[in-house]
Amino acid sequence: MYHDQALIPIKTLAFERAVNVTLGLRSCAPRPTTGTAFDIAGTGKADPSSLVAALALAARLAAHTPALVPAK
């Protein structure tokens, strides 16, 4: 399955709260699933809920993840 296919039901059910997380890296990368919204940028219409959810998830994950120690 491609990541875009998985995002369809997630965005349909929880667009404002959805967070896209890339796993398998040295650190996780949570980010909003809403996109850039260039068409409404600067108009005051954008909803920051997905960004707030991504930041909250990143903070929770960081609190429970030991610091990475560089390999010698």
CHARMM internal coordinates of N, CA and C (Angstrom, degrees):
IC EDIT
DIST 1 N 1 CA 1.4427
DIST 1 CA 1 C 1.5290
ANGL 1 N 1 CA 1 C 109.13
DIST 1 C 2 N 1.3056
ANGL 1 CA 1 C 2 N 116.08
DIHE 1 N 1 CA 1 C 2 N 138.01
DIST 2 N 2 CA 1.4504
ANGL 1 C 2 N 2 CA 121.53
DIHE 1 CA 1 C 2 N 2 CA 176.47
DIST 2 CA 2 C 1.5225
ANGL 2 N 2 CA 2 C 109.51
DIHE 1 C 2 N 2 CA 2 C -84.73
DIST 2 C 3 N 1.3252
ANGL 2 CA 2 C 3 N 117.34
DIHE 2 N 2 CA 2 C 3 N 152.45
DIST 3 N 3 CA 1.4555
ANGL 2 C 3 N 3 CA 119.40
DIHE 2 CA 2 C 3 N 3 CA -176.06
DIST 3 CA 3 C 1.5223
ANGL 3 N 3 CA 3 C 111.93
DIHE 2 C 3 N 3 CA 3 C -62.71
DIST 3 C 4 N 1.3132
ANGL 3 CA 3 C 4 N 118.76
DIHE 3 N 3 CA 3 C 4 N -32.62
DIST 4 N 4 CA 1.4672
ANGL 3 C 4 N 4 CA 120.99
DIHE 3 CA 3 C 4 N 4 CA 178.41
DIST 4 CA 4 C 1.5274
ANGL 4 N 4 CA 4 C 111.71
DIHE 3 C 4 N 4 CA 4 C -63.27
DIST 4 C 5 N 1.3371
ANGL 4 CA 4 C 5 N 116.64
DIHE 4 N 4 CA 4 C 5 N -34.85
DIST 5 N 5 CA 1.4635
ANGL 4 C 5 N 5 CA 120.04
DIHE 4 CA 4 C 5 N 5 CA 179.01
DIST 5 CA 5 C 1.5291
ANGL 5 N 5 CA 5 C 110.73
DIHE 4 C 5 N 5 CA 5 C -68.16
DIST 5 C 6 N 1.3070
ANGL 5 CA 5 C 6 N 117.46
DIHE 5 N 5 CA 5 C 6 N -37.44
DIST 6 N 6 CA 1.4645
ANGL 5 C 6 N 6 CA 120.62
DIHE 5 CA 5 C 6 N 6 CA 179.29
DIST 6 CA 6 C 1.5212
ANGL 6 N 6 CA 6 C 111.42
DIHE 5 C 6 N 6 CA 6 C -71.15
DIST 6 C 7 N 1.3181
ANGL 6 CA 6 C 7 N 117.04
DIHE 6 N 6 CA 6 C 7 N -29.14
DIST 7 N 7 CA 1.4655
ANGL 6 C 7 N 7 CA 119.66
DIHE 6 CA 6 C 7 N 7 CA -178.33
DIST 7 CA 7 C 1.5220
ANGL 7 N 7 CA 7 C 113.08
DIHE 6 C 7 N 7 CA 7 C -73.96
DIST 7 C 8 N 1.3179
ANGL 7 CA 7 C 8 N 118.46
DIHE 7 N 7 CA 7 C 8 N -21.25
DIST 8 N 8 CA 1.4716
ANGL 7 C 8 N 8 CA 120.54
DIHE 7 CA 7 C 8 N 8 CA -178.17
DIST 8 CA 8 C 1.5273
ANGL 8 N 8 CA 8 C 111.41
DIHE 7 C 8 N 8 CA 8 C -58.39
DIST 8 C 9 N 1.3447
ANGL 8 CA 8 C 9 N 120.11
DIHE 8 N 8 CA 8 C 9 N -56.09
DIST 9 N 9 CA 1.4687
ANGL 8 C 9 N 9 CA 118.31
DIHE 8 CA 8 C 9 N 9 CA -179.88
DIST 9 CA 9 C 1.5256
ANGL 9 N 9 CA 9 C 112.78
DIHE 8 C 9 N 9 CA 9 C -67.97
DIST 9 C 10 N 1.3215
ANGL 9 CA 9 C 10 N 117.14
DIHE 9 N 9 CA 9 C 10 N -32.76
DIST 10 N 10 CA 1.4658
ANGL 9 C 10 N 10 CA 119.61
DIHE 9 CA 9 C 10 N 10 CA 179.82
DIST 10 CA 10 C 1.5194
ANGL 10 N 10 CA 10 C 110.35
DIHE 9 C 10 N 10 CA 10 C -64.48
DIST 10 C 11 N 1.3241
ANGL 10 CA 10 C 11 N 117.31
DIHE 10 N 10 CA 10 C 11 N -47.22
DIST 11 N 11 CA 1.4635
ANGL 10 C 11 N 11 CA 120.57
DIHE 10 CA 10 C 11 N 11 CA 179.06
DIST 11 CA 11 C 1.5248
ANGL 11 N 11 CA 11 C 111.47
DIHE 10 C 11 N 11 CA 11 C -66.21
DIST 11 C 12 N 1.3170
ANGL 11 CA 11 C 12 N 117.22
DIHE 11 N 11 CA 11 C 12 N -32.43
DIST 12 N 12 CA 1.4633
ANGL 11 C 12 N 12 CA 120.98
DIHE 11 CA 11 C 12 N 12 CA 179.17
DIST 12 CA 12 C 1.5244
ANGL 12 N 12 CA 12 C 110.95
DIHE 11 C 12 N 12 CA 12 C -67.16
DIST 12 C 13 N 1.3370
ANGL 12 CA 12 C 13 N 116.52
DIHE 12 N 12 CA 12 C 13 N -40.99
DIST 13 N 13 CA 1.4631
ANGL 12 C 13 N 13 CA 120.59
DIHE 12 CA 12 C 13 N 13 CA -175.22
DIST 13 CA 13 C 1.5279
ANGL 13 N 13 CA 13 C 114.08
DIHE 12 C 13 N 13 CA 13 C -87.76
DIST 13 C 14 N 1.3209
ANGL 13 CA 13 C 14 N 118.23
DIHE 13 N 13 CA 13 C 14 N -30.21
DIST 14 N 14 CA 1.4630
ANGL 13 C 14 N 14 CA 119.98
DIHE 13 CA 13 C 14 N 14 CA -173.86
DIST 14 CA 14 C 1.5210
ANGL 14 N 14 CA 14 C 111.65
DIHE 13 C 14 N 14 CA 14 C -148.15
DIST 14 C 15 N 1.3103
ANGL 14 CA 14 C 15 N 117.30
DIHE 14 N 14 CA 14 C 15 N 54.51
DIST 15 N 15 CA 1.4618
ANGL 14 C 15 N 15 CA 121.56
DIHE 14 CA 14 C 15 N 15 CA -174.26
DIST 15 CA 15 C 1.5297
ANGL 15 N 15 CA 15 C 112.08
DIHE 14 C 15 N 15 CA 15 C -55.68
DIST 15 C 16 N 1.3373
ANGL 15 CA 15 C 16 N 117.00
DIHE 15 N 15 CA 15 C 16 N -44.03
DIST 16 N 16 CA 1.4615
ANGL 15 C 16 N 16 CA 120.63
DIHE 15 CA 15 C 16 N 16 CA -175.06
DIST 16 CA 16 C 1.5219
ANGL 16 N 16 CA 16 C 112.85
DIHE 15 C 16 N 16 CA 16 C -72.00
DIST 16 C 17 N 1.3287
ANGL 16 CA 16 C 17 N 117.88
DIHE 16 N 16 CA 16 C 17 N -25.81
DIST 17 N 17 CA 1.4639
ANGL 16 C 17 N 17 CA 121.57
DIHE 16 CA 16 C 17 N 17 CA -175.18
DIST 17 CA 17 C 1.5175
ANGL 17 N 17 CA 17 C 113.48
DIHE 16 C 17 N 17 CA 17 C -109.04
DIST 17 C 18 N 1.3028
ANGL 17 CA 17 C 18 N 118.29
DIHE 17 N 17 CA 17 C 18 N -1.72
DIST 18 N 18 CA 1.4626
ANGL 17 C 18 N 18 CA 121.20
DIHE 17 CA 17 C 18 N 18 CA -174.18
DIST 18 CA 18 C 1.5236
ANGL 18 N 18 CA 18 C 111.64
DIHE 17 C 18 N 18 CA 18 C -71.52
DIST 18 C 19 N 1.3317
ANGL 18 CA 18 C 19 N 114.73
DIHE 18 N 18 CA 18 C 19 N 141.36
DIST 19 N 19 CA 1.4622
ANGL 18 C 19 N 19 CA 121.90
DIHE 18 CA 18 C 19 N 19 CA 178.20
DIST 19 CA 19 C 1.5247
ANGL 19 N 19 CA 19 C 107.73
DIHE 18 C 19 N 19 CA 19 C -132.67
DIST 19 C 20 N 1.3127
ANGL 19 CA 19 C 20 N 116.68
DIHE 19 N 19 CA 19 C 20 N 131.49
DIST 20 N 20 CA 1.4537
ANGL 19 C 20 N 20 CA 123.02
DIHE 19 CA 19 C 20 N 20 CA 177.83
DIST 20 CA 20 C 1.5246
ANGL 20 N 20 CA 20 C 107.17
DIHE 19 C 20 N 20 CA 20 C -96.18
DIST 20 C 21 N 1.3353
ANGL 20 CA 20 C 21 N 117.58
DIHE 20 N 20 CA 20 C 21 N 125.90
DIST 21 N 21 CA 1.4662
ANGL 20 C 21 N 21 CA 121.47
DIHE 20 CA 20 C 21 N 21 CA -178.16
DIST 21 CA 21 C 1.5231
ANGL 21 N 21 CA 21 C 108.84
DIHE 20 C 21 N 21 CA 21 C -121.83
DIST 21 C 22 N 1.3177
ANGL 21 CA 21 C 22 N 116.19
DIHE 21 N 21 CA 21 C 22 N 127.21
DIST 22 N 22 CA 1.4535
ANGL 21 C 22 N 22 CA 121.48
DIHE 21 CA 21 C 22 N 22 CA 174.30
DIST 22 CA 22 C 1.5208
ANGL 22 N 22 CA 22 C 107.84
DIHE 21 C 22 N 22 CA 22 C -92.66
DIST 22 C 23 N 1.3140
ANGL 22 CA 22 C 23 N 116.17
DIHE 22 N 22 CA 22 C 23 N 121.71
DIST 23 N 23 CA 1.4603
ANGL 22 C 23 N 23 CA 121.58
DIHE 22 CA 22 C 23 N 23 CA -179.42
DIST 23 CA 23 C 1.5258
ANGL 23 N 23 CA 23 C 109.93
DIHE 22 C 23 N 23 CA 23 C -105.67
DIST 23 C 24 N 1.3126
ANGL 23 CA 23 C 24 N 116.71
DIHE 23 N 23 CA 23 C 24 N 167.40
DIST 24 N 24 CA 1.4487
ANGL 23 C 24 N 24 CA 121.14
DIHE 23 CA 23 C 24 N 24 CA 177.04
DIST 24 CA 24 C 1.5153
ANGL 24 N 24 CA 24 C 114.05
DIHE 23 C 24 N 24 CA 24 C 88.51
DIST 24 C 25 N 1.3192
ANGL 24 CA 24 C 25 N 117.02
DIHE 24 N 24 CA 24 C 25 N 5.15
DIST 25 N 25 CA 1.4547
ANGL 24 C 25 N 25 CA 121.14
DIHE 24 CA 24 C 25 N 25 CA 176.72
DIST 25 CA 25 C 1.5289
ANGL 25 N 25 CA 25 C 108.72
DIHE 24 C 25 N 25 CA 25 C -98.81
DIST 25 C 26 N 1.3112
ANGL 25 CA 25 C 26 N 117.86
DIHE 25 N 25 CA 25 C 26 N 175.77
DIST 26 N 26 CA 1.4725
ANGL 25 C 26 N 26 CA 120.24
DIHE 25 CA 25 C 26 N 26 CA 175.94
DIST 26 CA 26 C 1.5158
ANGL 26 N 26 CA 26 C 110.55
DIHE 25 C 26 N 26 CA 26 C -65.69
DIST 26 C 27 N 1.3027
ANGL 26 CA 26 C 27 N 117.56
DIHE 26 N 26 CA 26 C 27 N -24.57
DIST 27 N 27 CA 1.4601
ANGL 26 C 27 N 27 CA 121.96
DIHE 26 CA 26 C 27 N 27 CA 174.49
DIST 27 CA 27 C 1.5186
ANGL 27 N 27 CA 27 C 107.28
DIHE 26 C 27 N 27 CA 27 C -140.56
DIST 27 C 28 N 1.3140
ANGL 27 CA 27 C 28 N 116.67
DIHE 27 N 27 CA 27 C 28 N 157.18
DIST 28 N 28 CA 1.4637
ANGL 27 C 28 N 28 CA 119.17
DIHE 27 CA 27 C 28 N 28 CA 179.99
DIST 28 CA 28 C 1.5295
ANGL 28 N 28 CA 28 C 109.14
DIHE 27 C 28 N 28 CA 28 C -80.35
DIST 28 C 29 N 1.3043
ANGL 28 CA 28 C 29 N 116.02
DIHE 28 N 28 CA 28 C 29 N 160.44
DIST 29 N 29 CA 1.4615
ANGL 28 C 29 N 29 CA 120.75
DIHE 28 CA 28 C 29 N 29 CA -177.57
DIST 29 CA 29 C 1.5260
ANGL 29 N 29 CA 29 C 110.49
DIHE 28 C 29 N 29 CA 29 C -133.63
DIST 29 C 30 N 1.3390
ANGL 29 CA 29 C 30 N 118.46
DIHE 29 N 29 CA 29 C 30 N 75.43
DIST 30 N 30 CA 1.4654
ANGL 29 C 30 N 30 CA 119.07
DIHE 29 CA 29 C 30 N 30 CA 177.02
DIST 30 CA 30 C 1.5252
ANGL 30 N 30 CA 30 C 110.30
DIHE 29 C 30 N 30 CA 30 C -71.92
DIST 30 C 31 N 1.3177
ANGL 30 CA 30 C 31 N 115.73
DIHE 30 N 30 CA 30 C 31 N 141.06
DIST 31 N 31 CA 1.4694
ANGL 30 C 31 N 31 CA 119.58
DIHE 30 CA 30 C 31 N 31 CA 177.76
DIST 31 CA 31 C 1.5240
ANGL 31 N 31 CA 31 C 108.92
DIHE 30 C 31 N 31 CA 31 C -153.13
DIST 31 C 32 N 1.3161
ANGL 31 CA 31 C 32 N 116.24
DIHE 31 N 31 CA 31 C 32 N 155.58
DIST 32 N 32 CA 1.4639
ANGL 31 C 32 N 32 CA 119.88
DIHE 31 CA 31 C 32 N 32 CA 179.97
DIST 32 CA 32 C 1.5230
ANGL 32 N 32 CA 32 C 110.74
DIHE 31 C 32 N 32 CA 32 C -62.87
DIST 32 C 33 N 1.3146
ANGL 32 CA 32 C 33 N 116.35
DIHE 32 N 32 CA 32 C 33 N 150.79
DIST 33 N 33 CA 1.4610
ANGL 32 C 33 N 33 CA 120.53
DIHE 32 CA 32 C 33 N 33 CA 178.80
DIST 33 CA 33 C 1.5203
ANGL 33 N 33 CA 33 C 112.02
DIHE 32 C 33 N 33 CA 33 C -97.30
DIST 33 C 34 N 1.3097
ANGL 33 CA 33 C 34 N 117.30
DIHE 33 N 33 CA 33 C 34 N 4.49
DIST 34 N 34 CA 1.4611
ANGL 33 C 34 N 34 CA 120.41
DIHE 33 CA 33 C 34 N 34 CA -171.57
DIST 34 CA 34 C 1.5166
ANGL 34 N 34 CA 34 C 115.01
DIHE 33 C 34 N 34 CA 34 C -80.62
DIST 34 C 35 N 1.2997
ANGL 34 CA 34 C 35 N 119.01
DIHE 34 N 34 CA 34 C 35 N -19.93
DIST 35 N 35 CA 1.4601
ANGL 34 C 35 N 35 CA 120.51
DIHE 34 CA 34 C 35 N 35 CA -178.54
DIST 35 CA 35 C 1.5168
ANGL 35 N 35 CA 35 C 111.52
DIHE 34 C 35 N 35 CA 35 C 89.37
DIST 35 C 36 N 1.3065
ANGL 35 CA 35 C 36 N 116.88
DIHE 35 N 35 CA 35 C 36 N -171.03
DIST 36 N 36 CA 1.4636
ANGL 35 C 36 N 36 CA 121.71
DIHE 35 CA 35 C 36 N 36 CA -172.29
DIST 36 CA 36 C 1.5175
ANGL 36 N 36 CA 36 C 114.99
DIHE 35 C 36 N 36 CA 36 C -87.73
DIST 36 C 37 N 1.3082
ANGL 36 CA 36 C 37 N 118.35
DIHE 36 N 36 CA 36 C 37 N -27.22
DIST 37 N 37 CA 1.4738
ANGL 36 C 37 N 37 CA 123.47
DIHE 36 CA 36 C 37 N 37 CA 178.69
DIST 37 CA 37 C 1.5263
ANGL 37 N 37 CA 37 C 112.34
DIHE 36 C 37 N 37 CA 37 C 55.12
DIST 37 C 38 N 1.2997
ANGL 37 CA 37 C 38 N 116.94
DIHE 37 N 37 CA 37 C 38 N 45.05
DIST 38 N 38 CA 1.4634
ANGL 37 C 38 N 38 CA 120.81
DIHE 37 CA 37 C 38 N 38 CA 178.86
DIST 38 CA 38 C 1.5333
ANGL 38 N 38 CA 38 C 111.87
DIHE 37 C 38 N 38 CA 38 C -55.97
DIST 38 C 39 N 1.3244
ANGL 38 CA 38 C 39 N 116.78
DIHE 38 N 38 CA 38 C 39 N -31.91
DIST 39 N 39 CA 1.4666
ANGL 38 C 39 N 39 CA 119.65
DIHE 38 CA 38 C 39 N 39 CA -176.74
DIST 39 CA 39 C 1.5277
ANGL 39 N 39 CA 39 C 113.31
DIHE 38 C 39 N 39 CA 39 C -67.40
DIST 39 C 40 N 1.3384
ANGL 39 CA 39 C 40 N 118.10
DIHE 39 N 39 CA 39 C 40 N -21.32
DIST 40 N 40 CA 1.4676
ANGL 39 C 40 N 40 CA 119.57
DIHE 39 CA 39 C 40 N 40 CA 179.61
DIST 40 CA 40 C 1.5288
ANGL 40 N 40 CA 40 C 111.99
DIHE 39 C 40 N 40 CA 40 C -118.23
DIST 40 C 41 N 1.3248
ANGL 40 CA 40 C 41 N 117.47
DIHE 40 N 40 CA 40 C 41 N 7.88
DIST 41 N 41 CA 1.4649
ANGL 40 C 41 N 41 CA 120.99
DIHE 40 CA 40 C 41 N 41 CA -179.93
DIST 41 CA 41 C 1.5229
ANGL 41 N 41 CA 41 C 110.68
DIHE 40 C 41 N 41 CA 41 C -58.72
DIST 41 C 42 N 1.3289
ANGL 41 CA 41 C 42 N 116.03
DIHE 41 N 41 CA 41 C 42 N 133.02
DIST 42 N 42 CA 1.4580
ANGL 41 C 42 N 42 CA 121.23
DIHE 41 CA 41 C 42 N 42 CA 177.73
DIST 42 CA 42 C 1.5156
ANGL 42 N 42 CA 42 C 115.23
DIHE 41 C 42 N 42 CA 42 C 79.25
DIST 42 C 43 N 1.3246
ANGL 42 CA 42 C 43 N 117.85
DIHE 42 N 42 CA 42 C 43 N 2.87
DIST 43 N 43 CA 1.4662
ANGL 42 C 43 N 43 CA 120.04
DIHE 42 CA 42 C 43 N 43 CA -178.69
DIST 43 CA 43 C 1.5234
ANGL 43 N 43 CA 43 C 113.14
DIHE 42 C 43 N 43 CA 43 C -97.39
DIST 43 C 44 N 1.3415
ANGL 43 CA 43 C 44 N 117.48
DIHE 43 N 43 CA 43 C 44 N -9.74
DIST 44 N 44 CA 1.4560
ANGL 43 C 44 N 44 CA 120.56
DIHE 43 CA 43 C 44 N 44 CA -177.07
DIST 44 CA 44 C 1.5179
ANGL 44 N 44 CA 44 C 113.63
DIHE 43 C 44 N 44 CA 44 C 81.38
DIST 44 C 45 N 1.3330
ANGL 44 CA 44 C 45 N 117.53
DIHE 44 N 44 CA 44 C 45 N 7.60
DIST 45 N 45 CA 1.4642
ANGL 44 C 45 N 45 CA 121.91
DIHE 44 CA 44 C 45 N 45 CA -178.18
DIST 45 CA 45 C 1.5260
ANGL 45 N 45 CA 45 C 113.29
DIHE 44 C 45 N 45 CA 45 C -92.84
DIST 45 C 46 N 1.3280
ANGL 45 CA 45 C 46 N 117.75
DIHE 45 N 45 CA 45 C 46 N -15.37
DIST 46 N 46 CA 1.4586
ANGL 45 C 46 N 46 CA 120.93
DIHE 45 CA 45 C 46 N 46 CA -175.47
DIST 46 CA 46 C 1.5256
ANGL 46 N 46 CA 46 C 110.79
DIHE 45 C 46 N 46 CA 46 C -67.31
DIST 46 C 47 N 1.3272
ANGL 46 CA 46 C 47 N 116.33
DIHE 46 N 46 CA 46 C 47 N 142.97
DIST 47 N 47 CA 1.4572
ANGL 46 C 47 N 47 CA 122.94
DIHE 46 CA 46 C 47 N 47 CA 177.69
DIST 47 CA 47 C 1.5210
ANGL 47 N 47 CA 47 C 107.99
DIHE 46 C 47 N 47 CA 47 C -104.06
DIST 47 C 48 N 1.3381
ANGL 47 CA 47 C 48 N 118.69
DIHE 47 N 47 CA 47 C 48 N 116.18
DIST 48 N 48 CA 1.4589
ANGL 47 C 48 N 48 CA 121.31
DIHE 47 CA 47 C 48 N 48 CA -176.53
DIST 48 CA 48 C 1.5307
ANGL 48 N 48 CA 48 C 114.43
DIHE 47 C 48 N 48 CA 48 C -83.21
DIST 48 C 49 N 1.3131
ANGL 48 CA 48 C 49 N 119.03
DIHE 48 N 48 CA 48 C 49 N 8.11
DIST 49 N 49 CA 1.4719
ANGL 48 C 49 N 49 CA 121.96
DIHE 48 CA 48 C 49 N 49 CA -173.77
DIST 49 CA 49 C 1.5216
ANGL 49 N 49 CA 49 C 113.47
DIHE 48 C 49 N 49 CA 49 C -56.53
DIST 49 C 50 N 1.3266
ANGL 49 CA 49 C 50 N 118.64
DIHE 49 N 49 CA 49 C 50 N -43.17
DIST 50 N 50 CA 1.4579
ANGL 49 C 50 N 50 CA 120.94
DIHE 49 CA 49 C 50 N 50 CA -179.21
DIST 50 CA 50 C 1.5290
ANGL 50 N 50 CA 50 C 110.87
DIHE 49 C 50 N 50 CA 50 C -67.67
DIST 50 C 51 N 1.3186
ANGL 50 CA 50 C 51 N 117.56
DIHE 50 N 50 CA 50 C 51 N -36.74
DIST 51 N 51 CA 1.4646
ANGL 50 C 51 N 51 CA 121.02
DIHE 50 CA 50 C 51 N 51 CA 176.22
DIST 51 CA 51 C 1.5275
ANGL 51 N 51 CA 51 C 110.10
DIHE 50 C 51 N 51 CA 51 C -64.38
DIST 51 C 52 N 1.3192
ANGL 51 CA 51 C 52 N 116.85
DIHE 51 N 51 CA 51 C 52 N -44.26
DIST 52 N 52 CA 1.4649
ANGL 51 C 52 N 52 CA 121.05
DIHE 51 CA 51 C 52 N 52 CA 178.81
DIST 52 CA 52 C 1.5297
ANGL 52 N 52 CA 52 C 110.11
DIHE 51 C 52 N 52 CA 52 C -61.88
DIST 52 C 53 N 1.3315
ANGL 52 CA 52 C 53 N 117.46
DIHE 52 N 52 CA 52 C 53 N -41.86
DIST 53 N 53 CA 1.4659
ANGL 52 C 53 N 53 CA 121.35
DIHE 52 CA 52 C 53 N 53 CA 178.30
DIST 53 CA 53 C 1.5251
ANGL 53 N 53 CA 53 C 110.77
DIHE 52 C 53 N 53 CA 53 C -63.70
DIST 53 C 54 N 1.3252
ANGL 53 CA 53 C 54 N 118.08
DIHE 53 N 53 CA 53 C 54 N -40.10
DIST 54 N 54 CA 1.4653
ANGL 53 C 54 N 54 CA 121.74
DIHE 53 CA 53 C 54 N 54 CA 178.89
DIST 54 CA 54 C 1.5234
ANGL 54 N 54 CA 54 C 110.78
DIHE 53 C 54 N 54 CA 54 C -65.35
DIST 54 C 55 N 1.3244
ANGL 54 CA 54 C 55 N 117.26
DIHE 54 N 54 CA 54 C 55 N -41.90
DIST 55 N 55 CA 1.4600
ANGL 54 C 55 N 55 CA 120.47
DIHE 54 CA 54 C 55 N 55 CA 178.25
DIST 55 CA 55 C 1.5258
ANGL 55 N 55 CA 55 C 111.45
DIHE 54 C 55 N 55 CA 55 C -65.89
DIST 55 C 56 N 1.3244
ANGL 55 CA 55 C 56 N 117.18
DIHE 55 N 55 CA 55 C 56 N -40.47
DIST 56 N 56 CA 1.4637
ANGL 55 C 56 N 56 CA 121.18
DIHE 55 CA 55 C 56 N 56 CA 178.19
DIST 56 CA 56 C 1.5280
ANGL 56 N 56 CA 56 C 110.78
DIHE 55 C 56 N 56 CA 56 C -63.68
DIST 56 C 57 N 1.3232
ANGL 56 CA 56 C 57 N 116.94
DIHE 56 N 56 CA 56 C 57 N -42.89
DIST 57 N 57 CA 1.4626
ANGL 56 C 57 N 57 CA 120.31
DIHE 56 CA 56 C 57 N 57 CA 178.09
DIST 57 CA 57 C 1.5277
ANGL 57 N 57 CA 57 C 110.78
DIHE 56 C 57 N 57 CA 57 C -64.37
DIST 57 C 58 N 1.3176
ANGL 57 CA 57 C 58 N 117.25
DIHE 57 N 57 CA 57 C 58 N -42.59
DIST 58 N 58 CA 1.4624
ANGL 57 C 58 N 58 CA 120.77
DIHE 57 CA 57 C 58 N 58 CA 178.71
DIST 58 CA 58 C 1.5255
ANGL 58 N 58 CA 58 C 110.47
DIHE 57 C 58 N 58 CA 58 C -60.47
DIST 58 C 59 N 1.3192
ANGL 58 CA 58 C 59 N 117.38
DIHE 58 N 58 CA 58 C 59 N -41.52
DIST 59 N 59 CA 1.4672
ANGL 58 C 59 N 59 CA 121.12
DIHE 58 CA 58 C 59 N 59 CA 179.03
DIST 59 CA 59 C 1.5283
ANGL 59 N 59 CA 59 C 111.02
DIHE 58 C 59 N 59 CA 59 C -64.93
DIST 59 C 60 N 1.3371
ANGL 59 CA 59 C 60 N 117.10
DIHE 59 N 59 CA 59 C 60 N -43.15
DIST 60 N 60 CA 1.4699
ANGL 59 C 60 N 60 CA 120.34
DIHE 59 CA 59 C 60 N 60 CA 179.02
DIST 60 CA 60 C 1.5277
ANGL 60 N 60 CA 60 C 110.91
DIHE 59 C 60 N 60 CA 60 C -64.02
DIST 60 C 61 N 1.3131
ANGL 60 CA 60 C 61 N 117.01
DIHE 60 N 60 CA 60 C 61 N -42.96
DIST 61 N 61 CA 1.4635
ANGL 60 C 61 N 61 CA 120.38
DIHE 60 CA 60 C 61 N 61 CA -179.97
DIST 61 CA 61 C 1.5259
ANGL 61 N 61 CA 61 C 110.83
DIHE 60 C 61 N 61 CA 61 C -66.64
DIST 61 C 62 N 1.3191
ANGL 61 CA 61 C 62 N 117.10
DIHE 61 N 61 CA 61 C 62 N -39.71
DIST 62 N 62 CA 1.4670
ANGL 61 C 62 N 62 CA 120.68
DIHE 61 CA 61 C 62 N 62 CA -179.95
DIST 62 CA 62 C 1.5205
ANGL 62 N 62 CA 62 C 110.99
DIHE 61 C 62 N 62 CA 62 C -65.41
DIST 62 C 63 N 1.3209
ANGL 62 CA 62 C 63 N 117.30
DIHE 62 N 62 CA 62 C 63 N -34.23
DIST 63 N 63 CA 1.4629
ANGL 62 C 63 N 63 CA 121.01
DIHE 62 CA 62 C 63 N 63 CA -179.38
DIST 63 CA 63 C 1.5267
ANGL 63 N 63 CA 63 C 111.69
DIHE 62 C 63 N 63 CA 63 C -68.68
DIST 63 C 64 N 1.3272
ANGL 63 CA 63 C 64 N 117.06
DIHE 63 N 63 CA 63 C 64 N -24.80
DIST 64 N 64 CA 1.4650
ANGL 63 C 64 N 64 CA 120.77
DIHE 63 CA 63 C 64 N 64 CA -177.14
DIST 64 CA 64 C 1.5211
ANGL 64 N 64 CA 64 C 113.43
DIHE 63 C 64 N 64 CA 64 C -108.36
DIST 64 C 65 N 1.3113
ANGL 64 CA 64 C 65 N 117.37
DIHE 64 N 64 CA 64 C 65 N 9.48
DIST 65 N 65 CA 1.4542
ANGL 64 C 65 N 65 CA 121.14
DIHE 64 CA 64 C 65 N 65 CA -178.28
DIST 65 CA 65 C 1.5299
ANGL 65 N 65 CA 65 C 109.69
DIHE 64 C 65 N 65 CA 65 C -113.83
DIST 65 C 66 N 1.3227
ANGL 65 CA 65 C 66 N 117.58
DIHE 65 N 65 CA 65 C 66 N 125.33
DIST 66 N 66 CA 1.4630
ANGL 65 C 66 N 66 CA 118.01
DIHE 65 CA 65 C 66 N 66 CA 177.23
DIST 66 CA 66 C 1.5215
ANGL 66 N 66 CA 66 C 110.81
DIHE 65 C 66 N 66 CA 66 C -64.59
DIST 66 C 67 N 1.3013
ANGL 66 CA 66 C 67 N 116.38
DIHE 66 N 66 CA 66 C 67 N 149.48
DIST 67 N 67 CA 1.4629
ANGL 66 C 67 N 67 CA 120.87
DIHE 66 CA 66 C 67 N 67 CA 179.50
DIST 67 CA 67 C 1.5249
ANGL 67 N 67 CA 67 C 109.25
DIHE 66 C 67 N 67 CA 67 C -61.54
DIST 67 C 68 N 1.3158
ANGL 67 CA 67 C 68 N 115.22
DIHE 67 N 67 CA 67 C 68 N 141.77
DIST 68 N 68 CA 1.4709
ANGL 67 C 68 N 68 CA 119.26
DIHE 67 CA 67 C 68 N 68 CA 177.54
DIST 68 CA 68 C 1.5222
ANGL 68 N 68 CA 68 C 109.41
DIHE 67 C 68 N 68 CA 68 C -76.46
DIST 68 C 69 N 1.2908
ANGL 68 CA 68 C 69 N 115.97
DIHE 68 N 68 CA 68 C 69 N 131.95
DIST 69 N 69 CA 1.4549
ANGL 68 C 69 N 69 CA 121.53
DIHE 68 CA 68 C 69 N 69 CA 177.77
DIST 69 CA 69 C 1.5222
ANGL 69 N 69 CA 69 C 107.37
DIHE 68 C 69 N 69 CA 69 C -104.96
DIST 69 C 70 N 1.3260
ANGL 69 CA 69 C 70 N 117.45
DIHE 69 N 69 CA 69 C 70 N 124.71
DIST 70 N 70 CA 1.4706
ANGL 69 C 70 N 70 CA 119.12
DIHE 69 CA 69 C 70 N 70 CA -179.18
DIST 70 CA 70 C 1.5310
ANGL 70 N 70 CA 70 C 110.68
DIHE 69 C 70 N 70 CA 70 C -60.36
DIST 70 C 71 N 1.3211
ANGL 70 CA 70 C 71 N 116.23
DIHE 70 N 70 CA 70 C 71 N 142.47
DIST 71 N 71 CA 1.4651
ANGL 70 C 71 N 71 CA 121.23
DIHE 70 CA 70 C 71 N 71 CA 177.31
DIST 71 CA 71 C 1.5242
ANGL 71 N 71 CA 71 C 109.12
DIHE 70 C 71 N 71 CA 71 C -70.07
DIST 71 C 72 N 1.3282
ANGL 71 CA 71 C 72 N 115.24
DIHE 71 N 71 CA 71 C 72 N 142.41
DIST 72 N 72 CA 1.4728
ANGL 71 C 72 N 72 CA 119.40
DIHE 71 CA 71 C 72 N 72 CA 179.69
DIST 72 CA 72 C 1.5028
ANGL 72 N 72 CA 72 C 111.05
DIHE 71 C 72 N 72 CA 72 C -93.42
END
COOR INIT
IC SEED 1 N 1 CA 1 C
IC BUILD
